[in-house]
Amino acid sequence: DVVFSDAALMYIDKHNIYNVLKEALRISKIKVVICEQHTNDVSFRNNKWVHNYVLIFKKISTDFKIKIYDLKDDNRDEDWKKYGKIIEVIKNL
């Protein structure tokens, strides 16, 4: 029902992330939840990939709602403090 990913998509490059997220949406029944580093700009590589997940999901479909939550854990490194998000993509049922 739910596809969940935690700090795995940062290893998928900008040429393949679209297909990975498209497949996650296809196989989920209710939602996709990811905990990743997110940027509001274009995807970039900073020792790992920081993607604009909202932009990528909107290229796949607009038949869902996206919610983004900041991570509140102060024990993470600076990149996670700056870019770390929980992104919830809820399908319209």
Biopython code that builds the backbone (N, CA, C, O; Angstrom):
import numpy as np
from Bio.PDB.StructureBuilder import StructureBuilder

atoms = [
    (1, "ASP", "N", (0.800, -1.201, 0.000)),
    (1, "ASP", "CA", (0.000, 0.000, 0.000)),
    (1, "ASP", "C", (0.846, 1.270, 0.000)),
    (1, "ASP", "O", (0.521, 2.249, -0.671)),
    (2, "VAL", "N", (1.945, 1.235, 0.772)),
    (2, "VAL", "CA", (2.812, 2.402, 0.904)),
    (2, "VAL", "C", (4.231, 2.023, 0.501)),
    (2, "VAL", "O", (4.748, 0.990, 0.928)),
    (3, "VAL", "N", (4.854, 2.852, -0.316)),
    (3, "VAL", "CA", (6.264, 2.683, -0.655)),
    (3, "VAL", "C", (7.040, 3.652, 0.217)),
    (3, "VAL", "O", (6.730, 4.842, 0.267)),
    (4, "PHE", "N", (8.060, 3.132, 0.911)),
    (4, "PHE", "CA", (8.861, 3.949, 1.822)),
    (4, "PHE", "C", (10.336, 3.820, 1.458)),
    (4, "PHE", "O", (10.829, 2.725, 1.186)),
    (5, "SER", "N", (11.028, 4.951, 1.457)),
    (5, "SER", "CA", (12.470, 4.954, 1.195)),
    (5, "SER", "C", (13.132, 5.913, 2.176)),
    (5, "SER", "O", (12.646, 7.021, 2.400)),
    (6, "ASP", "N", (14.237, 5.479, 2.752)),
    (6, "ASP", "CA", (14.966, 6.298, 3.713)),
    (6, "ASP", "C", (16.432, 6.373, 3.296)),
    (6, "ASP", "O", (17.174, 5.399, 3.411)),
    (7, "ALA", "N", (16.831, 7.536, 2.814)),
    (7, "ALA", "CA", (18.228, 7.824, 2.467)),
    (7, "ALA", "C", (18.824, 6.820, 1.485)),
    (7, "ALA", "O", (19.993, 6.451, 1.595)),
    (8, "ALA", "N", (18.019, 6.385, 0.533)),
    (8, "ALA", "CA", (18.513, 5.489, -0.511)),
    (8, "ALA", "C", (18.523, 6.168, -1.877)),
    (8, "ALA", "O", (19.375, 5.872, -2.716)),
    (9, "LEU", "N", (17.582, 7.074, -2.097)),
    (9, "LEU", "CA", (17.446, 7.709, -3.410)),
    (9, "LEU", "C", (18.573, 8.692, -3.706)),
    (9, "LEU", "O", (18.764, 9.083, -4.858)),
    (10, "MET", "N", (19.313, 9.091, -2.690)),
    (10, "MET", "CA", (20.432, 10.013, -2.911)),
    (10, "MET", "C", (21.547, 9.363, -3.734)),
    (10, "MET", "O", (22.461, 10.047, -4.194)),
    (11, "TYR", "N", (21.471, 8.059, -3.917)),
    (11, "TYR", "CA", (22.470, 7.348, -4.716)),
    (11, "TYR", "C", (22.018, 7.123, -6.154)),
    (11, "TYR", "O", (22.732, 6.506, -6.945)),
    (12, "ILE", "N", (20.838, 7.619, -6.486)),
    (12, "ILE", "CA", (20.304, 7.507, -7.843)),
    (12, "ILE", "C", (20.578, 8.823, -8.570)),
    (12, "ILE", "O", (20.183, 9.890, -8.100)),
    (13, "ASP", "N", (21.251, 8.746, -9.710)),
    (13, "ASP", "CA", (21.637, 9.973, -10.414)),
    (13, "ASP", "C", (20.442, 10.649, -11.084)),
    (13, "ASP", "O", (19.357, 10.076, -11.179)),
    (14, "LYS", "N", (20.666, 11.878, -11.547)),
    (14, "LYS", "CA", (19.573, 12.681, -12.109)),
    (14, "LYS", "C", (18.998, 12.093, -13.389)),
    (14, "LYS", "O", (17.898, 12.471, -13.793)),
    (15, "HIS", "N", (19.711, 11.180, -14.038)),
    (15, "HIS", "CA", (19.216, 10.569, -15.272)),
    (15, "HIS", "C", (18.298, 9.385, -14.996)),
    (15, "HIS", "O", (17.542, 8.978, -15.878)),
    (16, "ASN", "N", (18.348, 8.825, -13.792)),
    (16, "ASN", "CA", (17.561, 7.636, -13.468)),
    (16, "ASN", "C", (16.480, 7.864, -12.415)),
    (16, "ASN", "O", (15.585, 7.031, -12.271)),
    (17, "ILE", "N", (16.541, 8.963, -11.680)),
    (17, "ILE", "CA", (15.613, 9.179, -10.569)),
    (17, "ILE", "C", (14.158, 9.257, -11.027)),
    (17, "ILE", "O", (13.269, 8.789, -10.315)),
    (18, "TYR", "N", (13.898, 9.830, -12.185)),
    (18, "TYR", "CA", (12.535, 9.922, -12.714)),
    (18, "TYR", "C", (11.904, 8.534, -12.814)),
    (18, "TYR", "O", (10.781, 8.328, -12.352)),
    (19, "ASN", "N", (12.620, 7.583, -13.415)),
    (19, "ASN", "CA", (12.078, 6.234, -13.589)),
    (19, "ASN", "C", (11.883, 5.520, -12.259)),
    (19, "ASN", "O", (10.914, 4.779, -12.091)),
    (20, "VAL", "N", (12.782, 5.733, -11.321)),
    (20, "VAL", "CA", (12.654, 5.114, -9.995)),
    (20, "VAL", "C", (11.396, 5.633, -9.286)),
    (20, "VAL", "O", (10.628, 4.847, -8.730)),
    (21, "LEU", "N", (11.189, 6.940, -9.306)),
    (21, "LEU", "CA", (10.020, 7.513, -8.639)),
    (21, "LEU", "C", (8.721, 7.162, -9.369)),
    (21, "LEU", "O", (7.684, 6.967, -8.735)),
    (22, "LYS", "N", (8.780, 7.082, -10.682)),
    (22, "LYS", "CA", (7.610, 6.678, -11.462)),
    (22, "LYS", "C", (7.182, 5.268, -11.073)),
    (22, "LYS", "O", (5.991, 4.993, -10.925)),
    (23, "GLU", "N", (8.145, 4.385, -10.909)),
    (23, "GLU", "CA", (7.851, 3.000, -10.513)),
    (23, "GLU", "C", (7.312, 2.950, -9.078)),
    (23, "GLU", "O", (6.398, 2.180, -8.785)),
    (24, "ALA", "N", (7.877, 3.768, -8.185)),
    (24, "ALA", "CA", (7.379, 3.813, -6.802)),
    (24, "ALA", "C", (5.909, 4.236, -6.779)),
    (24, "ALA", "O", (5.108, 3.648, -6.052)),
    (25, "LEU", "N", (5.555, 5.241, -7.562)),
    (25, "LEU", "CA", (4.153, 5.663, -7.641)),
    (25, "LEU", "C", (3.270, 4.583, -8.248)),
    (25, "LEU", "O", (2.137, 4.380, -7.811)),
    (26, "ARG", "N", (3.784, 3.899, -9.241)),
    (26, "ARG", "CA", (2.989, 2.866, -9.908)),
    (26, "ARG", "C", (2.641, 1.729, -8.954)),
    (26, "ARG", "O", (1.503, 1.259, -8.942)),
    (27, "ILE", "N", (3.603, 1.285, -8.159)),
    (27, "ILE", "CA", (3.349, 0.115, -7.313)),
    (27, "ILE", "C", (2.677, 0.451, -5.989)),
    (27, "ILE", "O", (2.177, -0.444, -5.307)),
    (28, "SER", "N", (2.658, 1.725, -5.617)),
    (28, "SER", "CA", (1.983, 2.091, -4.367)),
    (28, "SER", "C", (0.483, 2.190, -4.615)),
    (28, "SER", "O", (0.039, 2.553, -5.704)),
    (29, "LYS", "N", (-0.283, 1.862, -3.587)),
    (29, "LYS", "CA", (-1.731, 2.005, -3.697)),
    (29, "LYS", "C", (-2.205, 3.299, -3.067)),
    (29, "LYS", "O", (-3.163, 3.909, -3.540)),
    (30, "ILE", "N", (-1.537, 3.722, -1.999)),
    (30, "ILE", "CA", (-1.993, 4.890, -1.252)),
    (30, "ILE", "C", (-1.018, 6.048, -1.336)),
    (30, "ILE", "O", (-1.407, 7.170, -1.660)),
    (31, "LYS", "N", (0.267, 5.779, -1.042)),
    (31, "LYS", "CA", (1.232, 6.872, -1.002)),
    (31, "LYS", "C", (2.658, 6.380, -1.101)),
    (31, "LYS", "O", (2.950, 5.192, -0.961)),
    (32, "VAL", "N", (3.542, 7.346, -1.351)),
    (32, "VAL", "CA", (4.983, 7.150, -1.324)),
    (32, "VAL", "C", (5.522, 8.097, -0.255)),
    (32, "VAL", "O", (5.196, 9.284, -0.249)),
    (33, "VAL", "N", (6.343, 7.571, 0.643)),
    (33, "VAL", "CA", (6.956, 8.390, 1.688)),
    (33, "VAL", "C", (8.469, 8.223, 1.574)),
    (33, "VAL", "O", (8.988, 7.108, 1.613)),
    (34, "ILE", "N", (9.167, 9.350, 1.433)),
    (34, "ILE", "CA", (10.622, 9.280, 1.345)),
    (34, "ILE", "C", (11.245, 10.244, 2.347)),
    (34, "ILE", "O", (10.740, 11.340, 2.588)),
    (35, "CYS", "N", (12.345, 9.804, 2.915)),
    (35, "CYS", "CA", (13.161, 10.638, 3.795)),
    (35, "CYS", "C", (14.470, 10.846, 3.054)),
    (35, "CYS", "O", (15.315, 9.953, 2.992)),
    (36, "GLU", "N", (14.625, 12.028, 2.498)),
    (36, "GLU", "CA", (15.759, 12.316, 1.625)),
    (36, "GLU", "C", (16.180, 13.766, 1.756)),
    (36, "GLU", "O", (15.508, 14.570, 2.402)),
    (37, "GLN", "N", (17.288, 14.081, 1.140)),
    (37, "GLN", "CA", (17.709, 15.463, 1.027)),
    (37, "GLN", "C", (17.043, 16.049, -0.220)),
    (37, "GLN", "O", (17.180, 15.511, -1.318)),
    (38, "HIS", "N", (16.326, 17.151, -0.037)),
    (38, "HIS", "CA", (15.508, 17.756, -1.080)),
    (38, "HIS", "C", (15.949, 19.198, -1.308)),
    (38, "HIS", "O", (16.283, 19.907, -0.359)),
    (39, "THR", "N", (15.948, 19.627, -2.561)),
    (39, "THR", "CA", (16.200, 21.022, -2.898)),
    (39, "THR", "C", (15.020, 21.574, -3.667)),
    (39, "THR", "O", (14.337, 20.837, -4.377)),
    (40, "ASN", "N", (14.778, 22.863, -3.532)),
    (40, "ASN", "CA", (13.746, 23.514, -4.340)),
    (40, "ASN", "C", (14.300, 23.956, -5.691)),
    (40, "ASN", "O", (13.551, 24.434, -6.543)),
    (41, "ASP", "N", (15.594, 23.799, -5.887)),
    (41, "ASP", "CA", (16.234, 24.116, -7.167)),
    (41, "ASP", "C", (16.366, 22.838, -7.982)),
    (41, "ASP", "O", (15.702, 21.845, -7.683)),
    (42, "VAL", "N", (17.203, 22.846, -8.998)),
    (42, "VAL", "CA", (17.422, 21.642, -9.804)),
    (42, "VAL", "C", (18.283, 20.657, -9.025)),
    (42, "VAL", "O", (19.039, 21.046, -8.135)),
    (43, "SER", "N", (18.161, 19.390, -9.367)),
    (43, "SER", "CA", (18.960, 18.359, -8.720)),
    (43, "SER", "C", (20.443, 18.650, -8.892)),
    (43, "SER", "O", (20.873, 19.136, -9.937)),
    (44, "PHE", "N", (21.220, 18.349, -7.856)),
    (44, "PHE", "CA", (22.666, 18.549, -7.942)),
    (44, "PHE", "C", (23.393, 17.478, -7.142)),
    (44, "PHE", "O", (22.813, 16.806, -6.288)),
    (45, "ARG", "N", (24.673, 17.340, -7.444)),
    (45, "ARG", "CA", (25.489, 16.341, -6.751)),
    (45, "ARG", "C", (26.405, 17.055, -5.769)),
    (45, "ARG", "O", (27.166, 17.948, -6.141)),
    (46, "ASN", "N", (26.316, 16.644, -4.508)),
    (46, "ASN", "CA", (27.157, 17.172, -3.443)),
    (46, "ASN", "C", (27.604, 15.970, -2.614)),
    (46, "ASN", "O", (27.182, 15.806, -1.470)),
    (47, "ASN", "N", (28.462, 15.130, -3.199)),
    (47, "ASN", "CA", (28.900, 13.864, -2.611)),
    (47, "ASN", "C", (27.774, 12.829, -2.635)),
    (47, "ASN", "O", (28.008, 11.650, -2.368)),
    (48, "LYS", "N", (26.584, 13.257, -2.946)),
    (48, "LYS", "CA", (25.407, 12.423, -3.153)),
    (48, "LYS", "C", (24.407, 13.300, -3.909)),
    (48, "LYS", "O", (24.595, 14.513, -4.006)),
    (49, "TRP", "N", (23.370, 12.704, -4.433)),
    (49, "TRP", "CA", (22.408, 13.484, -5.209)),
    (49, "TRP", "C", (21.366, 14.116, -4.306)),
    (49, "TRP", "O", (20.759, 13.436, -3.478)),
    (50, "VAL", "N", (21.160, 15.406, -4.462)),
    (50, "VAL", "CA", (20.095, 16.147, -3.792)),
    (50, "VAL", "C", (19.112, 16.520, -4.891)),
    (50, "VAL", "O", (19.421, 17.332, -5.764)),
    (51, "HIS", "N", (17.936, 15.927, -4.843)),
    (51, "HIS", "CA", (16.955, 16.102, -5.916)),
    (51, "HIS", "C", (15.838, 17.052, -5.510)),
    (51, "HIS", "O", (15.569, 17.260, -4.327)),
    (52, "ASN", "N", (15.200, 17.620, -6.522)),
    (52, "ASN", "CA", (13.968, 18.374, -6.333)),
    (52, "ASN", "C", (12.834, 17.371, -6.562)),
    (52, "ASN", "O", (12.369, 17.193, -7.688)),
    (53, "TYR", "N", (12.398, 16.722, -5.489)),
    (53, "TYR", "CA", (11.408, 15.653, -5.609)),
    (53, "TYR", "C", (10.047, 16.170, -6.045)),
    (53, "TYR", "O", (9.335, 15.481, -6.775)),
    (54, "VAL", "N", (9.677, 17.352, -5.620)),
    (54, "VAL", "CA", (8.389, 17.923, -6.030)),
    (54, "VAL", "C", (8.347, 18.083, -7.546)),
    (54, "VAL", "O", (7.375, 17.685, -8.188)),
    (55, "LEU", "N", (9.382, 18.654, -8.106)),
    (55, "LEU", "CA", (9.450, 18.843, -9.557)),
    (55, "LEU", "C", (9.419, 17.507, -10.299)),
    (55, "LEU", "O", (8.726, 17.370, -11.308)),
    (56, "ILE", "N", (10.157, 16.538, -9.806)),
    (56, "ILE", "CA", (10.196, 15.227, -10.470)),
    (56, "ILE", "C", (8.839, 14.543, -10.399)),
    (56, "ILE", "O", (8.357, 14.028, -11.408)),
    (57, "PHE", "N", (8.212, 14.528, -9.218)),
    (57, "PHE", "CA", (6.895, 13.903, -9.100)),
    (57, "PHE", "C", (5.867, 14.609, -9.977)),
    (57, "PHE", "O", (5.012, 13.947, -10.565)),
    (58, "LYS", "N", (5.926, 15.931, -10.081)),
    (58, "LYS", "CA", (4.961, 16.666, -10.905)),
    (58, "LYS", "C", (5.158, 16.384, -12.391)),
    (58, "LYS", "O", (4.207, 16.488, -13.166)),
    (59, "LYS", "N", (6.377, 16.028, -12.804)),
    (59, "LYS", "CA", (6.612, 15.625, -14.193)),
    (59, "LYS", "C", (5.986, 14.261, -14.471)),
    (59, "LYS", "O", (5.613, 13.968, -15.606)),
    (60, "ILE", "N", (5.871, 13.431, -13.442)),
    (60, "ILE", "CA", (5.298, 12.097, -13.598)),
    (60, "ILE", "C", (3.775, 12.180, -13.689)),
    (60, "ILE", "O", (3.161, 11.569, -14.565)),
    (61, "SER", "N", (3.171, 12.946, -12.770)),
    (61, "SER", "CA", (1.711, 13.040, -12.705)),
    (61, "SER", "C", (1.333, 14.200, -11.791)),
    (61, "SER", "O", (2.148, 14.680, -11.003)),
    (62, "THR", "N", (0.103, 14.635, -11.907)),
    (62, "THR", "CA", (-0.415, 15.647, -10.979)),
    (62, "THR", "C", (-1.596, 15.085, -10.191)),
    (62, "THR", "O", (-2.341, 15.832, -9.556)),
    (63, "ASP", "N", (-1.757, 13.783, -10.237)),
    (63, "ASP", "CA", (-2.898, 13.123, -9.599)),
    (63, "ASP", "C", (-2.564, 12.697, -8.163)),
    (63, "ASP", "O", (-2.827, 11.561, -7.769)),
    (64, "PHE", "N", (-1.988, 13.614, -7.392)),
    (64, "PHE", "CA", (-1.644, 13.346, -6.003)),
    (64, "PHE", "C", (-1.376, 14.659, -5.288)),
    (64, "PHE", "O", (-1.281, 15.718, -5.909)),
    (65, "LYS", "N", (-1.257, 14.568, -3.975)),
    (65, "LYS", "CA", (-0.939, 15.725, -3.146)),
    (65, "LYS", "C", (0.421, 15.478, -2.495)),
    (65, "LYS", "O", (0.710, 14.365, -2.059)),
    (66, "ILE", "N", (1.247, 16.512, -2.433)),
    (66, "ILE", "CA", (2.577, 16.398, -1.840)),
    (66, "ILE", "C", (2.634, 17.212, -0.552)),
    (66, "ILE", "O", (2.246, 18.380, -0.517)),
    (67, "LYS", "N", (3.130, 16.568, 0.509)),
    (67, "LYS", "CA", (3.380, 17.250, 1.774)),
    (67, "LYS", "C", (4.868, 17.101, 2.097)),
    (67, "LYS", "O", (5.438, 16.023, 1.932)),
    (68, "ILE", "N", (5.490, 18.183, 2.554)),
    (68, "ILE", "CA", (6.910, 18.149, 2.899)),
    (68, "ILE", "C", (7.065, 18.570, 4.354)),
    (68, "ILE", "O", (6.513, 19.580, 4.790)),
    (69, "TYR", "N", (7.830, 17.773, 5.093)),
    (69, "TYR", "CA", (8.072, 18.029, 6.504)),
    (69, "TYR", "C", (9.572, 18.178, 6.737)),
    (69, "TYR", "O", (10.370, 17.425, 6.179)),
    (70, "ASP", "N", (9.946, 19.145, 7.555)),
    (70, "ASP", "CA", (11.351, 19.298, 7.946)),
    (70, "ASP", "C", (11.715, 18.220, 8.960)),
    (70, "ASP", "O", (10.889, 17.806, 9.774)),
    (71, "LEU", "N", (12.960, 17.775, 8.894)),
    (71, "LEU", "CA", (13.455, 16.856, 9.914)),
    (71, "LEU", "C", (13.821, 17.663, 11.152)),
    (71, "LEU", "O", (14.427, 18.728, 11.034)),
    (72, "LYS", "N", (13.473, 17.186, 12.304)),
    (72, "LYS", "CA", (13.712, 17.920, 13.544)),
    (72, "LYS", "C", (14.905, 17.373, 14.333)),
    (72, "LYS", "O", (15.218, 17.888, 15.406)),
    (73, "ASP", "N", (15.566, 16.351, 13.823)),
    (73, "ASP", "CA", (16.673, 15.705, 14.535)),
    (73, "ASP", "C", (17.929, 16.571, 14.475)),
    (73, "ASP", "O", (18.466, 16.785, 13.388)),
    (74, "ASP", "N", (18.404, 17.065, 15.590)),
    (74, "ASP", "CA", (19.603, 17.906, 15.634)),
    (74, "ASP", "C", (20.894, 17.106, 15.576)),
    (74, "ASP", "O", (21.971, 17.700, 15.519)),
    (75, "ASN", "N", (20.826, 15.792, 15.589)),
    (75, "ASN", "CA", (22.027, 14.951, 15.580)),
    (75, "ASN", "C", (22.532, 14.632, 14.183)),
    (75, "ASN", "O", (23.509, 13.898, 14.039)),
    (76, "ARG", "N", (21.907, 15.152, 13.179)),
    (76, "ARG", "CA", (22.317, 14.876, 11.800)),
    (76, "ARG", "C", (23.419, 15.837, 11.368)),
    (76, "ARG", "O", (23.636, 16.873, 11.996)),
    (77, "ASP", "N", (24.112, 15.479, 10.285)),
    (77, "ASP", "CA", (25.167, 16.362, 9.782)),
    (77, "ASP", "C", (24.564, 17.600, 9.116)),
    (77, "ASP", "O", (23.346, 17.704, 8.974)),
    (78, "GLU", "N", (25.414, 18.525, 8.714)),
    (78, "GLU", "CA", (24.951, 19.823, 8.182)),
    (78, "GLU", "C", (24.100, 19.689, 6.930)),
    (78, "GLU", "O", (23.116, 20.411, 6.774)),
    (79, "ASP", "N", (24.468, 18.760, 6.019)),
    (79, "ASP", "CA", (23.657, 18.569, 4.813)),
    (79, "ASP", "C", (22.241, 18.133, 5.162)),
    (79, "ASP", "O", (21.276, 18.618, 4.571)),
    (80, "TRP", "N", (22.113, 17.217, 6.121)),
    (80, "TRP", "CA", (20.779, 16.763, 6.516)),
    (80, "TRP", "C", (20.008, 17.868, 7.219)),
    (80, "TRP", "O", (18.794, 17.977, 7.050)),
    (81, "LYS", "N", (20.693, 18.686, 8.004)),
    (81, "LYS", "CA", (20.015, 19.810, 8.664)),
    (81, "LYS", "C", (19.497, 20.805, 7.633)),
    (81, "LYS", "O", (18.423, 21.383, 7.806)),
    (82, "LYS", "N", (20.255, 21.002, 6.568)),
    (82, "LYS", "CA", (19.883, 21.972, 5.534)),
    (82, "LYS", "C", (18.859, 21.417, 4.553)),
    (82, "LYS", "O", (17.885, 22.094, 4.224)),
    (83, "TYR", "N", (19.070, 20.196, 4.086)),
    (83, "TYR", "CA", (18.254, 19.649, 3.003)),
    (83, "TYR", "C", (17.313, 18.514, 3.418)),
    (83, "TYR", "O", (16.433, 18.140, 2.643)),
    (84, "GLY", "N", (17.476, 17.969, 4.601)),
    (84, "GLY", "CA", (16.704, 16.793, 5.004)),
    (84, "GLY", "C", (15.213, 17.058, 5.110)),
    (84, "GLY", "O", (14.785, 17.998, 5.780)),
    (85, "LYS", "N", (14.433, 16.235, 4.453)),
    (85, "LYS", "CA", (12.967, 16.368, 4.445)),
    (85, "LYS", "C", (12.319, 14.993, 4.456)),
    (85, "LYS", "O", (12.908, 13.999, 4.033)),
    (86, "ILE", "N", (11.108, 14.967, 4.944)),
    (86, "ILE", "CA", (10.236, 13.816, 4.734)),
    (86, "ILE", "C", (9.201, 14.284, 3.725)),
    (86, "ILE", "O", (8.505, 15.276, 3.942)),
    (87, "ILE", "N", (9.111, 13.562, 2.626)),
    (87, "ILE", "CA", (8.219, 13.941, 1.535)),
    (87, "ILE", "C", (7.155, 12.857, 1.410)),
    (87, "ILE", "O", (7.460, 11.682, 1.210)),
    (88, "GLU", "N", (5.917, 13.275, 1.532)),
    (88, "GLU", "CA", (4.778, 12.366, 1.476)),
    (88, "GLU", "C", (3.993, 12.681, 0.200)),
    (88, "GLU", "O", (3.519, 13.802, 0.011)),
    (89, "VAL", "N", (3.866, 11.695, -0.654)),
    (89, "VAL", "CA", (3.126, 11.844, -1.907)),
    (89, "VAL", "C", (1.872, 10.976, -1.789)),
    (89, "VAL", "O", (1.946, 9.748, -1.839)),
    (90, "ILE", "N", (0.731, 11.628, -1.634)),
    (90, "ILE", "CA", (-0.524, 10.929, -1.381)),
    (90, "ILE", "C", (-1.338, 10.876, -2.675)),
    (90, "ILE", "O", (-1.667, 11.902, -3.270)),
    (91, "LYS", "N", (-1.646, 9.658, -3.085)),
    (91, "LYS", "CA", (-2.401, 9.485, -4.321)),
    (91, "LYS", "C", (-3.866, 9.869, -4.119)),
    (91, "LYS", "O", (-4.438, 9.639, -3.053)),
    (92, "ASN", "N", (-4.456, 10.448, -5.138)),
    (92, "ASN", "CA", (-5.897, 10.726, -5.121)),
    (92, "ASN", "C", (-6.629, 9.426, -5.393)),
    (92, "ASN", "O", (-6.469, 8.816, -6.450)),
    (93, "LEU", "N", (-7.412, 9.021, -4.450)),
    (93, "LEU", "CA", (-8.123, 7.738, -4.591)),
    (93, "LEU", "C", (-9.528, 7.920, -5.095)),
    (93, "LEU", "O", (-10.254, 6.941, -5.266)),
]
sb = StructureBuilder()
sb.init_structure("model")
sb.init_model(0)
sb.init_chain("A")
sb.init_seg("    ")
for serial, (resi, resn, name, xyz) in enumerate(atoms, 1):
    if name == "N":
        sb.init_residue(resn, " ", resi, " ")
    sb.init_atom(name, np.array(xyz, "f"), 0.0, 1.0, " ", f" {name:<3s}", serial, name[0])
structure = sb.get_structure()
